[in-house]
Amino acid sequence: MGIALIVIFCYISTFSTDWSFTSSASPFKPEKDITILVVGDLMLDRNVRNKINTLGFDAFFAGVKTLISDADIAVANLEGPFTPFPSKTASLKNKELTFTFDPALAPQLAGLGFDILGLANNHTLNFGRQGLAMTREYIRNAGMWYYGEPDNRDELSVVIEKNGVKVGFVGFHEFSYINYDKVFAEIARLRPDVDILIVTPHWGPEYIKEPNEKMRKWAHDFIDSGADAVIGAHPHVVGTTEEYNGKMIFYSLGNFVFDQYFSEETMTGLAVRMTIDTKSKGITYDTINIRVDREGPSAY
């Protein structure tokens, strides 16, 4: 699978968090391929919070520990903020979809092997701009990085250099309905400076596997603008895939950790593993099924 990642340089532009990491590999050793693992929606409140508190973090994530830790770069869509505020949903009586995650879980996610968390989604602002600022700080303090913003406004991207390959990630959130142009401007800005560019949109109707025409057009436009891959989230079910101009589109990875235990579709997720040839910069793909169970996620 891969090896774990590591070293950092930070630069923030008006529209992006453009963090780069440089490998210190010996010039006398052949550069190994790198692996990028992208998983779907990661939600850590409500039933998930209660189960982690009961089982413990390590037991809950035991079924995906090797999958995550073996990747050079592991990325998830974080469906909510890290804040110290009390949970509104842990009692299960409040049906309001307002999530907050225990900040103590941020370093534990880093220890599991996650490197980057995407924030371009409809739950990141559940506790407002204050909650978003806290989330960014908790992620940084845990030694991870973030990208994307719920209003597509700023800090849209992150760039990692590993074994001589620069990989950029750009977030996109459909349901803010604003600043789409900034996302495309960010793709254009990064394209000359990276070898691989991945766009991760949060889009589409829930529980629908097939993309609508708007999603198809956006996916094609992302690639036409410079993306090498488009890997989506939000529908909570695994969506269809498409090859367009030699580039891959995964319309939805479905859930990774979520307490939607009411159907087989919402309890089945997908992880995408991209292997990058460090010489040719070519990409090969494989996918791993994820079982989204009450006792925790597992790869199979």
Buried (B, 14 or more C-beta within 10 A) or exposed (E): BBBEBBEEEEEEBEBBBBBBBBBEBEEEEEBBBBBBBBBBBBBBBBBBBBBBEEBEBEEBBBBBBEBBBBBBBBBBBBBBBBBEEEBBBBEEEEEEEBBBBBBEBBBBBBBBBBBBBBBBBBBBBBBEEEBBEBBBEBBBEBBBBBBBBBBBBBBBBBBBBBBBBBBBBBBBBBEBEEBBEBBBBBBEBBBEEBBBBBBBBBBBEEEBBEBEEEBBEBBBBBBEBBBBBBBBBBBBBBBEBBEBEEBBBBBBBBBBBBBBEEEEBBBBBBBBBBBBBBEEBEBEEEEBEBBBBEEBBBBE
